[in-house]
Amino acid sequence: MSIHTHDSRNPHFFKNASFYILAGLIALGPLNSKILGAAWLFFWVFGFWIAFKARNTPSHTSSIAATVTSTWFKSCVLALALTGICILLSRQGSDTLNAPMRILLAATAAFFLARRGAISSYLRRILLHAIALACLLAFAWTVFLMFQDPNVVVRNSLATNAIPWAVVISFYTALLLPAALSEQDSMVRRRLWLFGVGCGIGAILLSQSRGAFLIIPWCCLVYAWFWYRNGTHHASIHRAFLMLFGAVAIVLASAWFMPGDVLRMHQAVHDISEARTSENYNTSMGARLYLWGMAVEGIRESPWIGIGSIERMRRIKHAGEGESAEVQAKLHEVRSLGHVHNQYLHSALDGGVIGLASFLALLIGMAVAIFHMRRAAPIAAWQLGGVLFMHATASLTNVNFAHNYYATALALAVVLPLLTASHNATKTRSS
């Protein structure tokens, strides 16, 4: 089909124009949570419209994209069903359904789109350009906040809580890097996407969200694999990548040895030490340590169906009750929180084995999709692998599903490599 025509009578014109709108919303997403929410809403409504419009046409069920979107769709259905069971059994609030529902709607739209051939290599590049622009805007915004007023804390002025925001930017970085290192696109595009990777890492560092810093070793792993696979070809892109990570290494080293603790790394070490020696949990890491221990105790009490969100909140808000005034003072930060800052423990504490299985269903669904794509579409596999890695690791220190912004971004970040898997597969076989 022709994808460059602008004749509104062309049946593909509306599809292409819709993806342009989607790309624009994704690019602006780091600046405002409502814009990213609009991107999510637009995507799944568009996918459902495609399904209705093309309901009488044959579907492309044999493509790798159709296979992996089906896998992801089934895992999302399972996750939502298990969450529903948890709500019935363990007195959880209905807001627990927010994240799995948002993810399922996007997965359903991708399921429909993959069977109607609604995405092309051209649209794939448009979306990658939008993601690169999103990383650029995220970096520019954090720099602006940092220099606008010395008293302004960057972390408190982002589109949502700094932790999920930074992990979302790490998703974008993970999507860009494999495309930037592949040989399927022109050098100009690849350098543009590599620049987006640099901006994404810069935004994450400036946000001071330590849970998202793991995107740096992940990028090193991806680069090592592509270096091994492609040998010494395209030396310029390798030099650019080495310069990028050399700069990141210098920034990290400077942040560690220079005064000011810009990236809060010394603070994390101090918080952990203080919590262990003086049992003072009124710090970011100290509160986490206490809550993790509390969650383990609760899981032991009710491992199968959990204690429910109401009881979990009661225990957090009454932490230290009955103890001395000194002990209660050391738990003031803990009582101000609402979850246990670990998605795995949080899911198991609220819903027991069923709740944990609901969360793991999404991880397993992504892993199975990567397994299907690893040979036919390795670039898409590495893209989804980065999203999976960051989602799995960032969930160790925060309950990111408590933020709709995060669930919305994850829903979109997963479906992009799934929908482009057929394009990558075609390129791989023809190369």
C-alpha positions in Angstrom: 0.0 0.0 0.0 1.1 3.6 -0.5 1.7 5.3 2.8 2.9 8.7 1.6 -0.2 9.8 -0.1 -2.3 12.6 1.5 -5.5 12.0 -0.4 -8.3 11.8 2.2 -10.2 9.4 -0.1 -7.4 6.8 0.4 -8.6 4.3 3.0 -5.1 4.3 4.5 -5.0 8.1 4.9 -7.0 8.0 8.2 -4.8 5.3 9.6 -1.6 7.2 8.9 -3.0 10.5 10.1 -4.1 8.7 13.3 -0.6 7.5 13.9 0.8 11.0 13.4 -1.6 12.2 16.1 -0.6 9.3 18.4 3.1 10.1 17.8 2.5 13.8 18.7 0.8 12.9 21.9 3.6 10.4 22.9 6.2 13.0 22.2 4.5 15.5 24.6 3.7 12.8 27.2 6.7 13.5 29.5 5.4 17.1 30.1 1.9 16.3 31.2 0.1 13.2 32.5 -3.1 14.1 30.7 -1.4 14.2 27.4 0.0 10.7 27.8 -3.4 9.6 28.9 -4.9 11.0 25.7 -2.3 9.0 23.7 -3.4 5.8 25.5 -7.1 6.6 25.0 -6.5 7.5 21.3 -4.6 4.3 20.7 -7.1 1.8 22.0 -10.1 3.7 20.6 -8.3 3.7 17.2 -7.6 -0.1 17.5 -11.2 -0.8 18.3 -12.3 1.3 15.3 -10.0 -0.6 13.0 -11.5 -3.9 14.3 -15.0 -2.7 13.6 -14.2 -1.1 10.2 -12.4 -4.1 8.9 -14.6 -6.8 10.5 -15.5 -8.4 7.1 -11.9 -8.5 5.7 -9.5 -11.4 6.1 -7.1 -11.0 9.0 -3.3 -11.6 9.0 -3.1 -14.3 11.6 0.1 -15.9 10.4 2.5 -13.0 11.1 4.8 -12.9 14.1 3.1 -9.7 15.2 -0.2 -11.5 15.3 1.3 -14.3 17.4 3.0 -12.1 20.0 0.1 -9.7 20.3 -2.2 -12.7 21.0 0.2 -13.9 23.7 0.3 -10.5 25.3 -3.5 -10.1 25.1 -4.0 -13.5 26.8 -1.6 -12.6 29.6 -3.4 -9.3 30.2 -6.8 -11.1 30.4 -5.3 -13.5 32.9 -3.9 -10.7 35.0 -7.2 -8.8 35.0 -9.1 -11.9 35.9 -6.8 -12.7 38.8 -7.0 -9.2 40.1 -10.8 -9.4 40.0 -10.6 -12.6 42.1 -8.3 -10.8 44.6 -10.9 -8.0 45.0 -13.6 -10.6 45.7 -11.5 -12.6 48.2 -9.4 -10.1 50.1 -11.4 -6.9 50.4 -9.3 -4.8 48.0 -10.6 -1.6 46.5 -11.7 -1.5 42.9 -8.9 0.9 42.1 -6.7 -2.1 41.9 -8.2 -2.8 38.5 -6.9 0.5 37.0 -3.5 -0.8 35.9 -4.5 -4.2 34.5 -7.5 -2.6 32.7 -5.4 0.1 31.1 -2.9 -2.4 29.9 -5.6 -4.8 28.7 -7.3 -2.1 26.6 -4.1 -1.2 24.8 -3.3 -4.9 24.3 -6.7 -5.5 22.8 -6.2 -2.7 20.4 -2.7 -4.1 19.4 -4.3 -7.5 19.0 -6.8 -6.0 16.4 -4.2 -3.8 14.7 -1.7 -6.7 14.1 -4.4 -8.6 12.2 -5.3 -5.7 9.9 -1.8 -4.6 8.9 -2.3 -1.2 10.2 1.3 -0.4 11.0 4.2 -0.2 8.5 7.9 0.4 8.6 7.3 4.1 7.8 4.9 4.4 10.8 7.4 2.5 12.9 10.0 5.2 12.2 7.5 8.0 12.9 6.8 6.5 16.4 10.5 6.1 17.1 11.1 9.7 16.1 8.3 10.7 18.5 9.9 8.6 21.3 13.2 10.3 20.7 11.5 13.7 20.8 9.9 12.7 24.1 13.3 11.9 25.6 14.6 15.3 24.3 11.7 17.1 25.9 12.1 15.2 29.1 15.7 16.2 29.3 15.0 19.8 28.4 12.3 20.0 31.0 14.5 18.6 33.8 17.3 21.0 32.8 14.9 23.9 32.8 13.5 23.1 36.2 17.0 22.7 37.6 18.2 26.1 36.4 14.9 28.0 36.7 15.1 28.3 40.5 17.8 26.8 42.8 15.1 26.2 45.4 12.9 24.2 43.0 13.3 20.4 43.4 13.2 18.8 40.0 11.6 15.6 41.4 8.6 17.5 42.7 7.9 19.3 39.4 7.5 16.5 36.9 4.4 15.3 35.2 3.8 12.7 38.0 5.8 11.1 40.8 9.5 11.2 39.9 10.0 7.4 40.3 7.4 6.2 37.8 8.2 9.1 35.5 11.9 8.1 35.3 11.0 4.5 34.7 8.7 5.5 31.8 11.6 7.5 30.3 13.8 4.3 30.7 11.1 2.5 28.6 11.6 5.0 25.9 15.4 4.6 26.0 15.0 0.9 25.9 12.9 1.2 22.8 15.2 3.5 21.0 18.6 1.9 21.5 18.1 -1.4 19.6 16.8 0.6 16.6 19.7 3.0 16.8 22.2 0.1 16.8 20.6 -2.0 14.1 21.5 -1.8 10.4 17.9 -1.5 9.1 17.8 2.3 9.0 19.9 5.1 7.7 22.8 6.5 9.7 21.0 9.8 10.1 18.0 8.2 11.8 20.1 6.0 13.9 22.1 9.0 15.2 18.9 10.8 15.9 17.6 7.9 18.0 21.0 7.5 19.7 20.8 11.2 20.6 17.4 10.4 22.1 18.9 7.6 24.2 21.4 10.1 25.6 18.7 12.6 26.4 16.6 9.9 28.1 19.5 8.8 30.3 20.2 12.5 31.1 16.6 13.1 32.1 16.6 10.0 34.3 19.8 11.1 36.1 18.5 14.6 36.7 15.3 13.2 38.1 17.4 11.5 40.8 15.2 8.4 40.6 17.7 5.7 41.5 15.4 2.8 40.6 15.6 3.8 37.0 19.5 4.0 36.9 19.6 0.3 35.9 18.8 1.4 32.3 22.5 2.2 32.0 23.8 -1.3 32.5 21.0 -2.6 30.3 22.1 -0.3 27.5 25.6 -1.6 27.9 24.4 -5.1 27.6 22.4 -4.3 24.4 25.4 -2.5 22.9 27.7 -5.5 23.7 25.3 -7.8 21.9 25.0 -5.7 18.8 28.8 -5.1 18.8 29.3 -8.9 18.9 26.6 -9.5 16.2 27.7 -6.8 13.8 31.5 -7.0 14.3 33.4 -3.8 13.5 31.0 -2.4 10.9 29.7 1.1 11.2 32.5 2.4 13.3 31.1 5.9 13.6 28.0 4.7 15.4 30.1 2.7 17.8 32.3 5.7 18.5 29.3 7.8 19.2 27.9 5.2 21.6 31.3 4.9 23.4 31.4 8.6 23.8 27.9 8.6 25.1 28.6 6.1 27.8 32.0 7.6 28.5 30.1 10.8 29.3 27.6 8.9 31.5 30.5 7.2 33.4 32.1 10.6 34.0 28.8 12.0 35.3 28.3 9.1 37.6 31.8 9.3 38.9 31.6 13.0 39.4 28.3 12.7 41.2 29.8 10.2 43.6 33.1 12.0 44.5 31.9 15.6 44.2 30.1 17.4 47.1 26.4 17.9 46.9 25.3 14.3 46.2 23.5 15.3 43.0 22.2 11.8 42.3 21.4 10.9 45.9 23.7 7.9 45.9 25.4 8.8 49.1 22.0 9.5 50.7 20.9 5.9 49.8 24.0 4.4 51.5 23.5 6.7 54.6 19.8 5.9 54.9 20.4 2.1 54.8 23.2 2.4 57.4 21.1 4.6 59.7 18.1 2.3 59.5 20.2 -0.7 60.5 22.2 0.9 63.3 19.7 3.3 64.9 16.4 1.8 63.6 15.5 5.3 62.4 13.2 4.7 59.4 12.4 8.4 58.6 14.3 8.3 55.3 13.4 7.1 51.8 15.4 3.9 52.0 14.8 3.4 55.8 11.0 3.5 55.3 11.4 0.9 52.5 13.3 -1.4 54.7 10.7 -1.3 57.4 7.8 -1.7 55.0 9.4 -4.7 53.3 9.8 -6.4 56.7 6.2 -5.6 57.5 5.1 -7.0 54.2 6.9 -10.3 54.7 5.3 -10.7 58.1 1.8 -10.1 56.6 2.4 -12.5 53.8 3.4 -15.2 56.3 0.1 -14.6 58.1 -2.1 -15.0 55.0 0.0 -16.4 52.1 -2.9 -17.6 49.9 -5.4 -14.7 49.8 -3.4 -11.9 51.5 -4.6 -9.4 54.1 -6.3 -7.0 51.7 -5.6 -3.4 51.0 -7.7 -2.1 53.9 -5.7 -4.0 56.5 -2.5 -3.1 54.7 -3.3 0.6 55.0 -4.3 0.2 58.6 -0.9 -1.5 59.5 1.1 1.2 57.7 -0.9 4.1 59.3 -0.6 2.6 62.8 3.1 1.5 62.5 4.7 1.6 65.9 1.4 1.9 67.8 1.8 0.7 71.3 5.5 1.3 71.3 7.4 4.1 73.1 7.2 7.6 71.9 10.8 7.3 70.7 10.0 4.3 68.5 6.9 6.0 67.1 9.0 9.1 66.2 11.3 6.9 64.1 8.3 5.6 62.1 6.8 9.0 61.2 7.9 8.7 57.5 6.5 5.1 57.3 3.0 6.2 58.5 2.9 8.9 55.8 3.0 6.3 53.0 0.3 4.2 51.4 2.1 1.1 50.0 5.1 -1.1 50.7 7.3 0.2 47.9 7.8 -3.2 46.3 5.3 -4.3 43.7 6.0 -8.0 44.3 5.5 -7.8 48.1 2.6 -5.4 47.7 0.7 -7.7 45.4 1.4 -10.7 47.6 0.5 -8.8 50.8 -2.8 -7.6 49.4 -3.9 -10.6 47.4 -1.6 -13.5 48.4 -0.5 -16.0 45.8 -3.3 -14.9 43.5 -2.3 -11.3 43.7 1.3 -12.1 43.0 0.3 -14.3 40.1 -1.7 -11.5 38.6 1.5 -9.3 38.5 3.7 -12.1 37.3 1.3 -12.9 34.5 2.3 -9.7 32.8 6.0 -10.4 33.2 5.6 -13.9 31.9 3.5 -12.7 28.9 6.3 -10.3 27.9 8.9 -13.0 28.4 7.0 -15.5 26.2 6.5 -12.8 23.5 10.3 -12.2 23.6 10.9 -15.9 23.2 8.8 -16.0 20.0 10.5 -12.9 18.6 14.1 -13.7 19.5 15.0 -15.2 16.1 12.5 -13.8 13.7 12.6 -10.2 15.1 15.6 -9.7 17.3 15.4 -5.9 17.4 11.8 -6.0 18.6 12.8 -8.7 21.1 15.5 -6.5 22.5 13.1 -3.5 22.7 10.6 -5.5 24.6 13.4 -7.1 26.7 14.4 -3.6 27.9 10.9 -2.7 28.9 10.5 -6.0 30.7 13.9 -5.6 32.5 13.1 -2.0 33.7 9.5 -2.9 34.7 10.7 -6.0 36.6 13.6 -4.3 38.4 11.9 -0.9 39.1 9.1 -2.9 40.8 11.6 -4.1 43.4 11.7 -0.6 45.1 8.3 1.0 44.2 4.7 0.2 43.6 4.5 1.9 40.2 1.1 0.5 39.4 -0.2 2.9 42.0 0.3 5.6 39.4 -2.0 5.7 36.4 0.8 7.5 34.4 3.0 4.5 34.7 0.4 1.9 33.7 -0.6 4.0 30.7 3.0 4.3 29.5 3.7 0.6 30.1 0.6 -0.3 28.1 1.9 1.7 25.1 5.6 0.8 25.5 4.9 -3.0 25.3 2.7 -2.8 22.2 5.1 -0.9 20.0 7.7 -3.7 19.6 4.9 -6.2 19.3 3.3 -4.3 16.4 6.6 -3.8 14.6 7.8 -7.4 15.0 6.6 -8.4 11.5 8.6 -5.5 10.0 11.7 -6.5 11.8 11.1 -10.1 10.9 10.9 -9.2 7.2 14.1 -7.2 7.4 15.9 -9.9 9.2 15.0 -12.6 6.7 15.9 -10.4 3.7 19.3 -9.3 5.1 
